[in-house]
Amino acid sequence: MNKLLTLTLGLALVFATEVSSQKFGHCNSAELLLQLPEVKAADSDLQAFQTQLTKRGQERVKAFQDAAAELERKKSQGTISPKDFDAQYAKLEQERESITKYEEEVYQKLAQKREELYKPLLDKVNKAMSDVAAENGFALVFDSSTDVVIYADESLNVINLVKTKLGIK
């Protein structure tokens, strides 16, 4: 019984030493990204792209408002027939729908441009973080700006154990 207790304590001590010898770290990726010169250039490019798209949209809205005001003026003055009014009003409705669709496209284009500009920078930071973690023996590195793991040593992955527990092969 004494040998079993000694063996159990010895294994517990080895396990505790193994766990405590692993290094953990953290990094604030938001702060790190703000310090990259490439991020400032990406921000500037994205802002210029947004301004260009917004200007086009504003021009379309202005033209729509002018046409609607002109149509309303013609109606109030009685210089347009009801049939012509209805036809021009229908065209204005189509333009309004087109402007709404353009607004949705702007959001999509901005999201695509943001992805295009920032993905390489995020990949660069993630690679640097993985390299630093591997070179310095970190088992886990947490992103302190989001409380997520940004690097994990593959030996810590427990997915196979969980699959076995769930009966997944």
VMD Tcl script that builds the backbone (N, CA, C; Angstrom):
set m [mol new atoms 507]
animate dup $m
set s [atomselect $m all]
$s set {name element resname resid chain x y z} {
  {N N MET 1 A 0.825 -1.188 0.000}
  {CA C MET 1 A 0.000 0.000 0.000}
  {C C MET 1 A 0.868 1.248 0.000}
  {N N ASN 2 A 1.949 1.206 0.782}
  {CA C ASN 2 A 2.865 2.329 0.878}
  {C C ASN 2 A 3.542 2.597 -0.465}
  {N N LYS 3 A 3.894 1.529 -1.197}
  {CA C LYS 3 A 4.519 1.687 -2.506}
  {C C LYS 3 A 3.533 2.303 -3.500}
  {N N LEU 4 A 2.276 1.906 -3.416}
  {CA C LEU 4 A 1.263 2.449 -4.295}
  {C C LEU 4 A 1.061 3.934 -4.039}
  {N N LEU 5 A 1.040 4.339 -2.789}
  {CA C LEU 5 A 0.907 5.746 -2.431}
  {C C LEU 5 A 2.101 6.546 -2.933}
  {N N THR 6 A 3.305 5.995 -2.761}
  {CA C THR 6 A 4.526 6.654 -3.218}
  {C C THR 6 A 4.520 6.800 -4.739}
  {N N LEU 7 A 4.100 5.744 -5.429}
  {CA C LEU 7 A 4.049 5.783 -6.890}
  {C C LEU 7 A 3.025 6.826 -7.356}
  {N N THR 8 A 1.861 6.861 -6.716}
  {CA C THR 8 A 0.826 7.819 -7.072}
  {C C THR 8 A 1.312 9.244 -6.852}
  {N N LEU 9 A 1.929 9.489 -5.711}
  {CA C LEU 9 A 2.465 10.821 -5.427}
  {C C LEU 9 A 3.560 11.192 -6.419}
  {N N GLY 10 A 4.386 10.247 -6.762}
  {CA C GLY 10 A 5.455 10.493 -7.726}
  {C C GLY 10 A 4.906 10.863 -9.096}
  {N N LEU 11 A 3.884 10.116 -9.542}
  {CA C LEU 11 A 3.259 10.428 -10.832}
  {C C LEU 11 A 2.572 11.791 -10.800}
  {N N ALA 12 A 1.921 12.091 -9.691}
  {CA C ALA 12 A 1.273 13.394 -9.553}
  {C C ALA 12 A 2.297 14.512 -9.607}
  {N N LEU 13 A 3.439 14.308 -8.966}
  {CA C LEU 13 A 4.497 15.306 -8.966}
  {C C LEU 13 A 5.067 15.501 -10.367}
  {N N VAL 14 A 5.275 14.395 -11.098}
  {CA C VAL 14 A 5.783 14.488 -12.470}
  {C C VAL 14 A 4.775 15.235 -13.342}
  {N N PHE 15 A 3.486 14.886 -13.202}
  {CA C PHE 15 A 2.442 15.546 -13.987}
  {C C PHE 15 A 2.371 17.033 -13.652}
  {N N ALA 16 A 2.427 17.374 -12.386}
  {CA C ALA 16 A 2.370 18.777 -11.956}
  {C C ALA 16 A 3.566 19.546 -12.490}
  {N N THR 17 A 4.740 18.925 -12.474}
  {CA C THR 17 A 5.950 19.562 -12.995}
  {C C THR 17 A 5.811 19.791 -14.495}
  {N N GLU 18 A 5.247 18.775 -15.193}
  {CA C GLU 18 A 5.049 18.892 -16.636}
  {C C GLU 18 A 4.116 20.059 -16.962}
  {N N VAL 19 A 3.005 20.162 -16.242}
  {CA C VAL 19 A 2.036 21.222 -16.498}
  {C C VAL 19 A 2.617 22.579 -16.138}
  {N N SER 20 A 3.300 22.661 -14.996}
  {CA C SER 20 A 3.810 23.960 -14.569}
  {C C SER 20 A 5.001 24.417 -15.393}
  {N N SER 21 A 5.641 23.496 -16.107}
  {CA C SER 21 A 6.793 23.901 -16.906}
  {C C SER 21 A 6.373 24.480 -18.261}
  {N N GLN 22 A 5.097 24.331 -18.611}
  {CA C GLN 22 A 4.638 24.898 -19.864}
  {C C GLN 22 A 4.480 26.405 -19.708}
  {N N LYS 23 A 4.876 27.096 -20.763}
  {CA C LYS 23 A 4.817 28.557 -20.724}
  {C C LYS 23 A 3.565 29.047 -21.443}
  {N N PHE 24 A 2.955 30.056 -20.875}
  {CA C PHE 24 A 1.787 30.698 -21.470}
  {C C PHE 24 A 2.104 32.171 -21.650}
  {N N GLY 25 A 1.500 32.776 -22.647}
  {CA C GLY 25 A 1.741 34.196 -22.880}
  {C C GLY 25 A 0.483 34.879 -23.361}
  {N N HIS 26 A 0.578 36.182 -23.474}
  {CA C HIS 26 A -0.538 36.940 -24.027}
  {C C HIS 26 A 0.004 38.097 -24.845}
  {N N CYS 27 A -0.835 38.556 -25.754}
  {CA C CYS 27 A -0.449 39.652 -26.640}
  {C C CYS 27 A -1.714 40.413 -27.001}
  {N N ASN 28 A -1.645 41.718 -26.983}
  {CA C ASN 28 A -2.788 42.541 -27.383}
  {C C ASN 28 A -2.654 42.801 -28.879}
  {N N SER 29 A -3.386 42.027 -29.677}
  {CA C SER 29 A -3.244 42.134 -31.130}
  {C C SER 29 A -3.759 43.471 -31.662}
  {N N ALA 30 A -4.764 44.041 -31.018}
  {CA C ALA 30 A -5.292 45.333 -31.473}
  {C C ALA 30 A -4.224 46.416 -31.346}
  {N N GLU 31 A -3.535 46.412 -30.211}
  {CA C GLU 31 A -2.462 47.386 -29.997}
  {C C GLU 31 A -1.319 47.158 -30.984}
  {N N LEU 32 A -1.006 45.894 -31.208}
  {CA C LEU 32 A 0.064 45.537 -32.135}
  {C C LEU 32 A -0.274 45.994 -33.556}
  {N N LEU 33 A -1.503 45.747 -33.979}
  {CA C LEU 33 A -1.909 46.150 -35.326}
  {C C LEU 33 A -1.846 47.659 -35.516}
  {N N LEU 34 A -2.227 48.407 -34.477}
  {CA C LEU 34 A -2.188 49.870 -34.580}
  {C C LEU 34 A -0.772 50.398 -34.781}
  {N N GLN 35 A 0.206 49.614 -34.372}
  {CA C GLN 35 A 1.592 50.056 -34.497}
  {C C GLN 35 A 2.235 49.657 -35.820}
  {N N LEU 36 A 1.555 48.849 -36.613}
  {CA C LEU 36 A 2.097 48.464 -37.917}
  {C C LEU 36 A 1.913 49.606 -38.911}
  {N N PRO 37 A 2.972 50.038 -39.575}
  {CA C PRO 37 A 2.833 51.108 -40.563}
  {C C PRO 37 A 1.893 50.716 -41.709}
  {N N GLU 38 A 1.861 49.424 -42.053}
  {CA C GLU 38 A 1.010 48.967 -43.143}
  {C C GLU 38 A -0.473 49.167 -42.824}
  {N N VAL 39 A -0.841 49.142 -41.543}
  {CA C VAL 39 A -2.233 49.326 -41.155}
  {C C VAL 39 A -2.670 50.758 -41.442}
  {N N LYS 40 A -1.775 51.707 -41.202}
  {CA C LYS 40 A -2.112 53.102 -41.492}
  {C C LYS 40 A -2.353 53.293 -42.984}
  {N N ALA 41 A -1.544 52.654 -43.808}
  {CA C ALA 41 A -1.722 52.740 -45.262}
  {C C ALA 41 A -3.031 52.061 -45.673}
  {N N ALA 42 A -3.343 50.919 -45.058}
  {CA C ALA 42 A -4.585 50.212 -45.365}
  {C C ALA 42 A -5.793 51.046 -44.943}
  {N N ASP 43 A -5.705 51.669 -43.774}
  {CA C ASP 43 A -6.789 52.546 -43.310}
  {C C ASP 43 A -7.020 53.684 -44.302}
  {N N SER 44 A -5.939 54.279 -44.770}
  {CA C SER 44 A -6.020 55.387 -45.719}
  {C C SER 44 A -6.639 54.924 -47.036}
  {N N ASP 45 A -6.198 53.763 -47.545}
  {CA C ASP 45 A -6.748 53.224 -48.785}
  {C C ASP 45 A -8.241 52.925 -48.634}
  {N N LEU 46 A -8.621 52.339 -47.506}
  {CA C LEU 46 A -10.024 52.007 -47.278}
  {C C LEU 46 A -10.869 53.274 -47.188}
  {N N GLN 47 A -10.339 54.284 -46.522}
  {CA C GLN 47 A -11.071 55.549 -46.391}
  {C C GLN 47 A -11.258 56.207 -47.758}
  {N N ALA 48 A -10.230 56.191 -48.592}
  {CA C ALA 48 A -10.328 56.777 -49.932}
  {C C ALA 48 A -11.354 56.019 -50.774}
  {N N PHE 49 A -11.344 54.699 -50.670}
  {CA C PHE 49 A -12.298 53.872 -51.406}
  {C C PHE 49 A -13.721 54.170 -50.943}
  {N N GLN 50 A -13.904 54.287 -49.635}
  {CA C GLN 50 A -15.223 54.587 -49.082}
  {C C GLN 50 A -15.703 55.968 -49.537}
  {N N THR 51 A -14.820 56.933 -49.539}
  {CA C THR 51 A -15.169 58.289 -49.976}
  {C C THR 51 A -15.605 58.289 -51.435}
  {N N GLN 52 A -14.881 57.555 -52.264}
  {CA C GLN 52 A -15.211 57.463 -53.682}
  {C C GLN 52 A -16.603 56.854 -53.873}
  {N N LEU 53 A -16.885 55.741 -53.179}
  {CA C LEU 53 A -18.189 55.089 -53.304}
  {C C LEU 53 A -19.308 55.976 -52.757}
  {N N THR 54 A -19.040 56.626 -51.642}
  {CA C THR 54 A -20.043 57.491 -51.015}
  {C C THR 54 A -20.363 58.684 -51.908}
  {N N LYS 55 A -19.350 59.243 -52.534}
  {CA C LYS 55 A -19.562 60.392 -53.416}
  {C C LYS 55 A -20.482 60.012 -54.576}
  {N N ARG 56 A -20.233 58.849 -55.161}
  {CA C ARG 56 A -21.086 58.371 -56.249}
  {C C ARG 56 A -22.530 58.216 -55.777}
  {N N GLY 57 A -22.693 57.660 -54.592}
  {CA C GLY 57 A -24.032 57.476 -54.031}
  {C C GLY 57 A -24.717 58.794 -53.753}
  {N N GLN 58 A -23.970 59.742 -53.219}
  {CA C GLN 58 A -24.542 61.062 -52.928}
  {C C GLN 58 A -24.976 61.766 -54.207}
  {N N GLU 59 A -24.207 61.605 -55.264}
  {CA C GLU 59 A -24.567 62.205 -56.550}
  {C C GLU 59 A -25.875 61.611 -57.065}
  {N N ARG 60 A -26.029 60.301 -56.907}
  {CA C ARG 60 A -27.249 59.639 -57.360}
  {C C ARG 60 A -28.458 60.094 -56.529}
  {N N VAL 61 A -28.265 60.213 -55.221}
  {CA C VAL 61 A -29.344 60.656 -54.347}
  {C C VAL 61 A -29.751 62.085 -54.691}
  {N N LYS 62 A -28.773 62.938 -54.936}
  {CA C LYS 62 A -29.049 64.342 -55.291}
  {C C LYS 62 A -29.848 64.412 -56.593}
  {N N ALA 63 A -29.425 63.640 -57.586}
  {CA C ALA 63 A -30.143 63.628 -58.867}
  {C C ALA 63 A -31.565 63.104 -58.672}
  {N N PHE 64 A -31.730 62.092 -57.846}
  {CA C PHE 64 A -33.057 61.547 -57.551}
  {C C PHE 64 A -33.930 62.601 -56.874}
  {N N GLN 65 A -33.376 63.277 -55.872}
  {CA C GLN 65 A -34.140 64.307 -55.160}
  {C C GLN 65 A -34.541 65.447 -56.092}
  {N N ASP 66 A -33.627 65.846 -56.960}
  {CA C ASP 66 A -33.928 66.918 -57.913}
  {C C ASP 66 A -35.053 66.496 -58.866}
  {N N ALA 67 A -34.966 65.256 -59.364}
  {CA C ALA 67 A -35.993 64.762 -60.287}
  {C C ALA 67 A -37.338 64.640 -59.582}
  {N N ALA 68 A -37.343 64.204 -58.348}
  {CA C ALA 68 A -38.586 64.081 -57.584}
  {C C ALA 68 A -39.188 65.459 -57.315}
  {N N ALA 69 A -38.348 66.419 -56.978}
  {CA C ALA 69 A -38.836 67.783 -56.734}
  {C C ALA 69 A -39.405 68.389 -58.009}
  {N N GLU 70 A -38.718 68.146 -59.124}
  {CA C GLU 70 A -39.195 68.661 -60.423}
  {C C GLU 70 A -40.537 68.025 -60.786}
  {N N LEU 71 A -40.681 66.741 -60.568}
  {CA C LEU 71 A -41.933 66.054 -60.860}
  {C C LEU 71 A -43.055 66.587 -59.976}
  {N N GLU 72 A -42.753 66.804 -58.718}
  {CA C GLU 72 A -43.758 67.350 -57.791}
  {C C GLU 72 A -44.141 68.774 -58.190}
  {N N ARG 73 A -43.163 69.558 -58.648}
  {CA C ARG 73 A -43.437 70.935 -59.091}
  {C C ARG 73 A -44.371 70.906 -60.298}
  {N N LYS 74 A -44.082 70.015 -61.257}
  {CA C LYS 74 A -44.932 69.899 -62.447}
  {C C LYS 74 A -46.354 69.495 -62.065}
  {N N LYS 75 A -46.463 68.593 -61.119}
  {CA C LYS 75 A -47.789 68.135 -60.686}
  {C C LYS 75 A -48.566 69.271 -60.016}
  {N N SER 76 A -47.893 69.999 -59.125}
  {CA C SER 76 A -48.575 71.080 -58.402}
  {C C SER 76 A -48.959 72.234 -59.335}
  {N N GLN 77 A -48.175 72.445 -60.394}
  {CA C GLN 77 A -48.483 73.509 -61.356}
  {C C GLN 77 A -49.491 73.044 -62.410}
  {N N GLY 78 A -49.714 71.746 -62.453}
  {CA C GLY 78 A -50.659 71.206 -63.432}
  {C C GLY 78 A -50.097 71.132 -64.832}
  {N N THR 79 A -48.774 71.095 -64.968}
  {CA C THR 79 A -48.149 71.067 -66.297}
  {C C THR 79 A -47.821 69.641 -66.752}
  {N N ILE 80 A -48.319 68.642 -66.041}
  {CA C ILE 80 A -48.062 67.253 -66.418}
  {C C ILE 80 A -49.369 66.473 -66.318}
  {N N SER 81 A -49.591 65.624 -67.280}
  {CA C SER 81 A -50.816 64.816 -67.267}
  {C C SER 81 A -50.674 63.702 -66.223}
  {N N PRO 82 A -51.788 63.226 -65.697}
  {CA C PRO 82 A -51.721 62.133 -64.718}
  {C C PRO 82 A -51.004 60.897 -65.271}
  {N N LYS 83 A -51.190 60.606 -66.555}
  {CA C LYS 83 A -50.530 59.442 -67.167}
  {C C LYS 83 A -49.007 59.641 -67.189}
  {N N ASP 84 A -48.569 60.824 -67.625}
  {CA C ASP 84 A -47.127 61.121 -67.642}
  {C C ASP 84 A -46.552 61.142 -66.228}
  {N N PHE 85 A -47.336 61.685 -65.295}
  {CA C PHE 85 A -46.888 61.716 -63.897}
  {C C PHE 85 A -46.652 60.295 -63.393}
  {N N ASP 86 A -47.608 59.410 -63.638}
  {CA C ASP 86 A -47.485 58.022 -63.191}
  {C C ASP 86 A -46.266 57.346 -63.822}
  {N N ALA 87 A -46.041 57.599 -65.102}
  {CA C ALA 87 A -44.901 56.988 -65.792}
  {C C ALA 87 A -43.584 57.497 -65.202}
  {N N GLN 88 A -43.482 58.804 -64.986}
  {CA C GLN 88 A -42.250 59.370 -64.424}
  {C C GLN 88 A -42.068 58.961 -62.961}
  {N N TYR 89 A -43.183 58.850 -62.247}
  {CA C TYR 89 A -43.116 58.420 -60.850}
  {C C TYR 89 A -42.600 56.980 -60.772}
  {N N ALA 90 A -43.056 56.137 -61.689}
  {CA C ALA 90 A -42.593 54.747 -61.729}
  {C C ALA 90 A -41.085 54.689 -61.992}
  {N N LYS 91 A -40.609 55.554 -62.881}
  {CA C LYS 91 A -39.164 55.615 -63.156}
  {C C LYS 91 A -38.395 56.047 -61.901}
  {N N LEU 92 A -38.966 57.012 -61.170}
  {CA C LEU 92 A -38.325 57.460 -59.930}
  {C C LEU 92 A -38.278 56.328 -58.895}
  {N N GLU 93 A -39.323 55.544 -58.818}
  {CA C GLU 93 A -39.352 54.408 -57.894}
  {C C GLU 93 A -38.268 53.396 -58.260}
  {N N GLN 94 A -38.101 53.152 -59.555}
  {CA C GLN 94 A -37.041 52.247 -60.005}
  {C C GLN 94 A -35.669 52.797 -59.612}
  {N N GLU 95 A -35.498 54.100 -59.760}
  {CA C GLU 95 A -34.223 54.727 -59.393}
  {C C GLU 95 A -34.000 54.640 -57.887}
  {N N ARG 96 A -35.067 54.822 -57.108}
  {CA C ARG 96 A -34.947 54.713 -55.650}
  {C C ARG 96 A -34.512 53.298 -55.261}
  {N N GLU 97 A -35.111 52.291 -55.893}
  {CA C GLU 97 A -34.727 50.900 -55.637}
  {C C GLU 97 A -33.279 50.652 -56.055}
  {N N SER 98 A -32.898 51.264 -57.176}
  {CA C SER 98 A -31.524 51.125 -57.656}
  {C C SER 98 A -30.536 51.759 -56.670}
  {N N ILE 99 A -30.905 52.876 -56.094}
  {CA C ILE 99 A -30.047 53.539 -55.099}
  {C C ILE 99 A -29.927 52.666 -53.851}
  {N N THR 100 A -31.027 52.065 -53.430}
  {CA C THR 100 A -30.998 51.167 -52.264}
  {C C THR 100 A -30.093 49.975 -52.539}
  {N N LYS 101 A -30.180 49.420 -53.742}
  {CA C LYS 101 A -29.325 48.292 -54.123}
  {C C LYS 101 A -27.851 48.733 -54.144}
  {N N TYR 102 A -27.612 49.937 -54.648}
  {CA C TYR 102 A -26.243 50.464 -54.676}
  {C C TYR 102 A -25.684 50.588 -53.256}
  {N N GLU 103 A -26.522 51.040 -52.331}
  {CA C GLU 103 A -26.084 51.176 -50.938}
  {C C GLU 103 A -25.654 49.819 -50.376}
  {N N GLU 104 A -26.421 48.777 -50.681}
  {CA C GLU 104 A -26.057 47.424 -50.236}
  {C C GLU 104 A -24.748 46.989 -50.879}
  {N N GLU 105 A -24.586 47.296 -52.153}
  {CA C GLU 105 A -23.350 46.953 -52.863}
  {C C GLU 105 A -22.152 47.671 -52.246}
  {N N VAL 106 A -22.363 48.918 -51.805}
  {CA C VAL 106 A -21.284 49.678 -51.176}
  {C C VAL 106 A -20.802 48.948 -49.930}
  {N N TYR 107 A -21.736 48.492 -49.101}
  {CA C TYR 107 A -21.350 47.759 -47.888}
  {C C TYR 107 A -20.587 46.489 -48.242}
  {N N GLN 108 A -21.037 45.778 -49.270}
  {CA C GLN 108 A -20.343 44.565 -49.692}
  {C C GLN 108 A -18.943 44.881 -50.222}
  {N N LYS 109 A -18.858 45.919 -51.052}
  {CA C LYS 109 A -17.562 46.290 -51.614}
  {C C LYS 109 A -16.592 46.735 -50.520}
  {N N LEU 110 A -17.107 47.471 -49.530}
  {CA C LEU 110 A -16.250 47.900 -48.421}
  {C C LEU 110 A -15.758 46.695 -47.617}
  {N N ALA 111 A -16.638 45.745 -47.376}
  {CA C ALA 111 A -16.237 44.539 -46.637}
  {C C ALA 111 A -15.178 43.760 -47.421}
  {N N GLN 112 A -15.361 43.648 -48.731}
  {CA C GLN 112 A -14.387 42.948 -49.572}
  {C C GLN 112 A -13.045 43.677 -49.576}
  {N N LYS 113 A -13.104 44.989 -49.686}
  {CA C LYS 113 A -11.872 45.787 -49.707}
  {C C LYS 113 A -11.150 45.686 -48.364}
  {N N ARG 114 A -11.921 45.737 -47.271}
  {CA C ARG 114 A -11.333 45.611 -45.936}
  {C C ARG 114 A -10.634 44.259 -45.813}
  {N N GLU 115 A -11.297 43.202 -46.268}
  {CA C GLU 115 A -10.709 41.857 -46.228}
  {C C GLU 115 A -9.434 41.812 -47.066}
  {N N GLU 116 A -9.504 42.391 -48.258}
  {CA C GLU 116 A -8.357 42.409 -49.169}
  {C C GLU 116 A -7.158 43.140 -48.554}
  {N N LEU 117 A -7.434 44.242 -47.866}
  {CA C LEU 117 A -6.352 45.055 -47.310}
  {C C LEU 117 A -5.794 44.492 -45.996}
  {N N TYR 118 A -6.676 43.978 -45.138}
  {CA C TYR 118 A -6.244 43.599 -43.790}
  {C C TYR 118 A -5.858 42.131 -43.638}
  {N N LYS 119 A -6.373 41.250 -44.483}
  {CA C LYS 119 A -6.051 39.830 -44.336}
  {C C LYS 119 A -4.547 39.561 -44.393}
  {N N PRO 120 A -3.831 40.117 -45.364}
  {CA C PRO 120 A -2.379 39.870 -45.384}
  {C C PRO 120 A -1.680 40.379 -44.110}
  {N N LEU 121 A -2.171 41.485 -43.559}
  {CA C LEU 121 A -1.565 42.024 -42.336}
  {C C LEU 121 A -1.855 41.125 -41.142}
  {N N LEU 122 A -3.083 40.643 -41.055}
  {CA C LEU 122 A -3.441 39.727 -39.968}
  {C C LEU 122 A -2.667 38.418 -40.095}
  {N N ASP 123 A -2.531 37.925 -41.319}
  {CA C ASP 123 A -1.746 36.709 -41.544}
  {C C ASP 123 A -0.288 36.916 -41.124}
  {N N LYS 124 A 0.256 38.077 -41.438}
  {CA C LYS 124 A 1.641 38.402 -41.078}
  {C C LYS 124 A 1.810 38.414 -39.556}
  {N N VAL 125 A 0.863 39.047 -38.853}
  {CA C VAL 125 A 0.928 39.106 -37.387}
  {C C VAL 125 A 0.762 37.717 -36.791}
  {N N ASN 126 A -0.192 36.943 -37.314}
  {CA C ASN 126 A -0.404 35.585 -36.794}
  {C C ASN 126 A 0.816 34.701 -37.011}
  {N N LYS 127 A 1.452 34.828 -38.162}
  {CA C LYS 127 A 2.666 34.028 -38.425}
  {C C LYS 127 A 3.779 34.440 -37.474}
  {N N ALA 128 A 3.946 35.743 -37.289}
  {CA C ALA 128 A 4.985 36.216 -36.369}
  {C C ALA 128 A 4.710 35.715 -34.959}
  {N N MET 129 A 3.438 35.748 -34.543}
  {CA C MET 129 A 3.088 35.276 -33.212}
  {C C MET 129 A 3.359 33.784 -33.079}
  {N N SER 130 A 2.991 33.003 -34.077}
  {CA C SER 130 A 3.249 31.562 -34.050}
  {C C SER 130 A 4.744 31.284 -34.002}
  {N N ASP 131 A 5.508 32.029 -34.802}
  {CA C ASP 131 A 6.961 31.844 -34.814}
  {C C ASP 131 A 7.569 32.174 -33.453}
  {N N VAL 132 A 7.165 33.305 -32.872}
  {CA C VAL 132 A 7.682 33.713 -31.557}
  {C C VAL 132 A 7.308 32.679 -30.502}
  {N N ALA 133 A 6.057 32.204 -30.555}
  {CA C ALA 133 A 5.598 31.218 -29.568}
  {C C ALA 133 A 6.399 29.925 -29.695}
  {N N ALA 134 A 6.602 29.455 -30.906}
  {CA C ALA 134 A 7.350 28.216 -31.115}
  {C C ALA 134 A 8.813 28.381 -30.723}
  {N N GLU 135 A 9.424 29.498 -31.104}
  {CA C GLU 135 A 10.835 29.742 -30.808}
  {C C GLU 135 A 11.098 29.887 -29.306}
  {N N ASN 136 A 10.103 30.395 -28.568}
  {CA C ASN 136 A 10.297 30.642 -27.144}
  {C C ASN 136 A 9.619 29.614 -26.245}
  {N N GLY 137 A 9.083 28.563 -26.848}
  {CA C GLY 137 A 8.525 27.465 -26.077}
  {C C GLY 137 A 7.196 27.756 -25.391}
  {N N PHE 138 A 6.408 28.656 -25.922}
  {CA C PHE 138 A 5.091 28.907 -25.346}
  {C C PHE 138 A 4.134 27.804 -25.773}
  {N N ALA 139 A 3.355 27.291 -24.829}
  {CA C ALA 139 A 2.348 26.291 -25.152}
  {C C ALA 139 A 1.082 26.969 -25.670}
  {N N LEU 140 A 0.698 28.071 -25.046}
  {CA C LEU 140 A -0.483 28.831 -25.438}
  {C C LEU 140 A -0.176 30.311 -25.394}
  {N N VAL 141 A -0.726 31.061 -26.355}
  {CA C VAL 141 A -0.631 32.508 -26.333}
  {C C VAL 141 A -2.055 33.042 -26.523}
  {N N PHE 142 A -2.490 33.873 -25.597}
  {CA C PHE 142 A -3.826 34.448 -25.634}
  {C C PHE 142 A -3.778 35.860 -26.193}
  {N N ASP 143 A -4.841 36.230 -26.897}
  {CA C ASP 143 A -4.983 37.601 -27.378}
  {C C ASP 143 A -5.721 38.363 -26.284}
  {N N SER 144 A -5.024 39.246 -25.599}
  {CA C SER 144 A -5.620 39.948 -24.461}
  {C C SER 144 A -6.649 40.989 -24.883}
  {N N SER 145 A -6.724 41.313 -26.165}
  {CA C SER 145 A -7.752 42.260 -26.607}
  {C C SER 145 A -9.085 41.560 -26.849}
  {N N THR 146 A -9.065 40.233 -27.014}
  {CA C THR 146 A -10.308 39.500 -27.289}
  {C C THR 146 A -10.488 38.266 -26.409}
  {N N ASP 147 A -9.520 37.931 -25.593}
  {CA C ASP 147 A -9.574 36.741 -24.739}
  {C C ASP 147 A -9.740 35.450 -25.542}
  {N N VAL 148 A -9.039 35.354 -26.654}
  {CA C VAL 148 A -9.037 34.122 -27.428}
  {C C VAL 148 A -7.598 33.640 -27.576}
  {N N VAL 149 A -7.460 32.351 -27.854}
  {CA C VAL 149 A -6.139 31.771 -28.072}
  {C C VAL 149 A -5.703 32.124 -29.486}
  {N N ILE 150 A -4.500 32.696 -29.625}
  {CA C ILE 150 A -4.001 33.000 -30.969}
  {C C ILE 150 A -2.885 32.043 -31.384}
  {N N TYR 151 A -2.402 31.265 -30.437}
  {CA C TYR 151 A -1.430 30.217 -30.747}
  {C C TYR 151 A -1.600 29.112 -29.727}
  {N N ALA 152 A -1.590 27.893 -30.189}
  {CA C ALA 152 A -1.631 26.747 -29.284}
  {C C ALA 152 A -0.715 25.672 -29.830}
  {N N ASP 153 A 0.136 25.152 -28.971}
  {CA C ASP 153 A 0.999 24.044 -29.332}
  {C C ASP 153 A 0.101 22.867 -29.704}
  {N N GLU 154 A 0.349 22.232 -30.822}
  {CA C GLU 154 A -0.488 21.132 -31.301}
  {C C GLU 154 A -0.575 20.000 -30.290}
  {N N SER 155 A 0.447 19.834 -29.459}
  {CA C SER 155 A 0.427 18.744 -28.476}
  {C C SER 155 A -0.660 18.960 -27.427}
  {N N LEU 156 A -1.209 20.169 -27.329}
  {CA C LEU 156 A -2.265 20.454 -26.356}
  {C C LEU 156 A -3.664 20.223 -26.930}
  {N N ASN 157 A -3.762 19.881 -28.206}
  {CA C ASN 157 A -5.055 19.664 -28.840}
  {C C ASN 157 A -5.694 18.386 -28.297}
  {N N VAL 158 A -6.894 18.501 -27.765}
  {CA C VAL 158 A -7.576 17.367 -27.154}
  {C C VAL 158 A -8.748 16.872 -28.004}
  {N N ILE 159 A -8.801 17.264 -29.265}
  {CA C ILE 159 A -9.948 16.891 -30.090}
  {C C ILE 159 A -10.113 15.381 -30.223}
  {N N ASN 160 A -9.019 14.644 -30.352}
  {CA C ASN 160 A -9.133 13.192 -30.487}
  {C C ASN 160 A -9.704 12.556 -29.224}
  {N N LEU 161 A -9.317 13.074 -28.063}
  {CA C LEU 161 A -9.865 12.571 -26.810}
  {C C LEU 161 A -11.372 12.858 -26.721}
  {N N VAL 162 A -11.771 14.038 -27.135}
  {CA C VAL 162 A -13.185 14.409 -27.105}
  {C C VAL 162 A -13.969 13.573 -28.111}
  {N N LYS 163 A -13.387 13.349 -29.295}
  {CA C LYS 163 A -14.050 12.500 -30.289}
  {C C LYS 163 A -14.279 11.103 -29.725}
  {N N THR 164 A -13.269 10.560 -29.069}
  {CA C THR 164 A -13.400 9.233 -28.474}
  {C C THR 164 A -14.506 9.237 -27.421}
  {N N LYS 165 A -14.530 10.265 -26.596}
  {CA C LYS 165 A -15.545 10.381 -25.553}
  {C C LYS 165 A -16.950 10.436 -26.158}
  {N N LEU 166 A -17.084 11.090 -27.324}
  {CA C LEU 166 A -18.366 11.233 -27.993}
  {C C LEU 166 A -18.690 10.036 -28.904}
  {N N GLY 167 A -17.739 9.127 -29.057}
  {CA C GLY 167 A -17.954 7.980 -29.917}
  {C C GLY 167 A -17.772 8.280 -31.393}
  {N N ILE 168 A -17.029 9.334 -31.694}
  {CA C ILE 168 A -16.762 9.714 -33.093}
  {C C ILE 168 A -15.439 9.104 -33.494}
  {N N LYS 169 A -15.430 8.484 -34.686}
  {CA C LYS 169 A -14.189 7.868 -35.150}
  {C C LYS 169 A -13.451 8.771 -36.099}
}
mol reanalyze $m
mol bondsrecalc $m
mol representation Tube
mol addrep $m
